[in-house]
Amino acid sequence: MTQERALGSWGSLGSGTHTILYLHGFLSSPASSKVTALARGAADWNAAEGEARGIRFEVAAPDLNVPPRLVDEYLRALAATYPSERMTIVGSSLGGFYAGRLANITGAPVVLLNPCLNPWAFVQSETGEQTIFGTERRISVAEHFAEDFRSLADAVSPVPTALERTLAILSTADEVLDWRLAWQSLQGAGIVLSTGDDHRISRFAAFVPEILRFAAPNHAANESR
């Protein structure tokens, strides 16, 4: 992965706005279909329920196609400056690794989508120049990323400690990861199985309302403290 600054800027929020912070997977991007589905779902929520519930959603999706330690630095900076009580983290695949860690750092609720909780196990087979899906942009994956991921996991576990504030959506026909590993690690969380679905969660749009419902009560509870 390149050293370029792919991580985006962070805007200020209006009163009553709750952010869905989406962390994409390996070789994916903020232009993924999941981000589009979340943005559409948030717009539908805002139009139908935003005023009545006093909660409006926005979706933020930084580009994380940079080395693991740089992603960690960025997310730690975000954790130090962003109000966790107005944020729900959503992480897909490798983004689930970062999302679980950020949830442990901030205490924010988290949604894990086919999370890769042990990225050191696969990254060594992906070293070299790689192309980001749907683009012509190429990034360099270094061999030392495996050790970097291990060190990050040793410092802060990717498995959320507040499992009661965790929702996981797992595909039982995931062709990339063994869904049972996440299922075993996340016992105590809310777990939804998408039977027969694939790694990218082709049925993802159907789960967006549930993700927003999960985020909204957490927002309301935190605001009342």
N, C-alpha and C positions, 0 to 999 in steps of 0.2 A: 504494500500500500504506500502511496506517495506521502511525502512530508508536507504537501500543500495544505493550506488552511481550508478544508472542506466544511468545517463546522460553522453553521450559520450564526447570525446575530440573534439577540433575544429582545423582543419588544415588550413594552409595558402593557399591563392588562387593565381593562376597565372594571368598575365595581360589578360583582356578581359573575365575572367570567372565570370559568374553570378550564384549565388547559389539559388536553390529552396530549402528552408528550410521547410521540411514537419513535421508537428506536428500531431501525430496519435491520435486516439480516445481512449475511455475508454476500458481497457483490450485488446487493440490492441498493436502493436509493430512496430519497423522499418522493420520487415519482412513481412509487410502486402502486399497484392496484389497491392494496390495503389502505394506504393513505387516502386515496381517492374515495374509497368506500366510507372511511371514518369521517372525512370532510362532508360527504353527502349526508351521512347520518346525523352529524352535528348540526348541519343546516336545517334538516327536517325537525330535529328536536327543538332548535331555537325558534322555529316558526310555530310549532304546535304547542310547546310546553315551556319555552324559555321564560316568558313573562309570568305565567301562572306559578311556576316553581321557583322563580327568582334565580335561576341558574342558566347561564348561557355557556355553551362549549365552543372552544376553538381548538384546532388541531395544529400542533407544531411538530415538524419532522426534520431534525438536523441531518446533514450528510455525514455519516460516520465512516466513510471510506478513507481512513487514515490509520496509522499504527495503533495497536491496542493501548499503549501507555498514553498516547495523545488523546484518545477517546476518554480514558480515565481522568486525565487532567481537566478536560473540558466539562465532563459531567460533575466532577467534584466542585469546580467553580460554579456551575449552575446550582448545585445543591446549596452552596453557601450564600447565594443571592436571590434564589427564587422561593416564593412561599409554598412549601410543600402541602399546606392545607388546601391549596387551590390547584392541585395538580394530581392527575392520575397517570402513571407511567404504563405504557404498552410496549412490550418488546417481542419481536418475532425472531425465532431461530437464534443466531448469534446476538441479535438485539435483546433476546431474553436473558442472556448472560449479563449484559450491561444493565438491563432493567432490574433484575433481581438484586444486583449490587447497589444500584442507586436507591432502590426501595429500602434496603438495609441502612443506607447512609442517611436518608431523609425521613423515613417513616411514612412516606406517601404510599397509598394503595397501588397495586401493580397487577397488570394483566399479562400473562405469559402465553405466547402463541407458539406451540411446538418449540419450546426453548431448548437451546443447546447449552447445557450446563457444564460441559467439559470440552470446550473448543480446542484444547491442546491435542485432543485425540484425532481430529480431522485435519487441522490446518497444515500439518507437515506434508500431506498429500496434495496440497493446493499451492505450494510455493512456486515462485516465479511470477512472470507477467500474466495478469488475469484481466478480463474485460468485464466491466460492470454491465449487468443485464439490461438490455434495451438501449444501450448507448455504445459509442465508439471509444469511450474513455477507458484507459488501461491503468491498472495499479500494480504495484509490486508487493508480493507477499513474501516476507523474509522468513528464513528458518527459525530465527530466534523468537518469532511470535508465539510459538508453542510454550516456551519458557516464560514469556511475558504473561500469557494467559494464566499459567499456573501460579505465578507470583501474585497476580491480581486476585485470583480466587483465594489464595492463602491470606491475603490482606483483608479482603471482604468477601464473604461467601456469596455466590450467585443464587443460592437458595434462600428465599425470603424467610426471615425469622418470624414475622407477623403473618402466619399463614391464614389467619382469619381475615386478613386484608388483602388476600391474594386470590385471583381468579386465573385458572389455566384452561386453555382450549387445546386439546390434543387430538391429532388425527391418527386413527388406528391403522391406516394404510400408508403412513409416512414412509416414503422411499429413501429418505436421507438419514433420519434419526430413528432410533428405537424408542417409540413413545412410552414404553413401559419404564424406561429409566427415569423420565421426568415424573411419570405417575407415581413411582415409588418414592421419589425425593419430595414430592409435594403433598403427601398425605396430610390432611388437615386443612388444606386449601379447598376452595370451590373448584371442582374439576368437571369440565364438560368434555365428553368424548364425541368427536365428529366421526362416526363410524364409516369406515371405507374411504375417508377423505385423504388427500395427499399432503405433502409437506407444506406447500404454499397455502393450504386451506382454501380450496376452490369455493367452498361454501361460505367464505368469510363474511360476505355482506349480510347473511342471515343472522350472524352473531353480533353485529354492530349494535342493535337496540339493547341487547343484554349487557354489552360492555358499557354503554352509556348509563343504563340503570344501575349498574355496579358502581360507577363513578359518582353519580348524583347523590345517593344517600351518604357516601363518605364525605362529600363536600358539605352537605347540610349538617352532618354531625360535627364536623370540625369547626364550621362557622358558629355553632352554638356554644362552643367551649368558652 
